[in-house]
Amino acid sequence: MAAAVLTIILTFIASGSVWLAMGPKFALNEDEQANGLLNLGLYFLIGLPLVFAVVFAVIG
């Protein structure tokens, strides 16, 4: 359970950092605010498997 929480927290931090560094690169919505939020969610979904692998490689 702790590994799952750690994975979610680290993914949120990593995706937020990538979003701040790169900005909204994908045009997912015409509204600028909604597009930024959707990009953050997409970065989260892209980073989740990567962070999951890192967390379980370090723990295991």
C-alpha positions in Angstrom: 0.0 0.0 0.0 2.8 2.4 0.9 4.5 1.7 -2.5 1.3 2.6 -4.3 1.0 5.9 -2.4 4.6 6.6 -3.0 4.2 5.9 -6.7 1.2 8.3 -7.0 3.0 11.1 -5.0 6.2 10.8 -7.0 4.3 10.7 -10.3 2.4 13.8 -9.4 5.7 15.6 -8.5 7.4 14.4 -11.7 4.5 15.3 -14.0 4.1 18.7 -12.4 7.8 19.3 -12.9 7.7 18.2 -16.5 4.6 20.4 -17.1 6.4 23.4 -15.6 9.5 22.8 -17.7 7.8 21.9 -21.0 4.4 23.6 -20.7 1.3 22.4 -22.5 2.8 20.7 -25.6 -0.4 18.9 -26.7 -3.4 20.6 -28.1 -6.2 18.7 -26.3 -8.7 21.4 -25.8 -9.4 24.9 -27.3 -9.7 26.4 -23.8 -6.3 27.4 -22.5 -6.9 26.5 -18.9 -8.6 23.2 -19.7 -5.8 22.4 -22.1 -3.2 22.9 -19.4 -5.0 20.7 -17.0 -5.5 18.0 -19.6 -1.8 18.2 -20.4 -0.9 17.7 -16.7 -3.1 14.7 -16.6 -1.5 13.3 -19.7 2.0 13.8 -18.3 0.7 12.0 -15.2 -0.5 9.0 -17.2 2.7 8.9 -19.2 4.9 9.1 -16.1 2.9 6.6 -14.0 4.4 3.4 -15.5 7.9 4.8 -15.4 7.7 5.8 -11.7 6.0 2.5 -10.9 8.9 0.6 -12.4 11.5 2.8 -10.5 9.7 2.5 -7.2 9.3 -1.3 -7.3 12.9 -1.7 -8.6 14.2 0.3 -5.6 11.9 -1.4 -3.0 12.3 -4.9 -4.4 
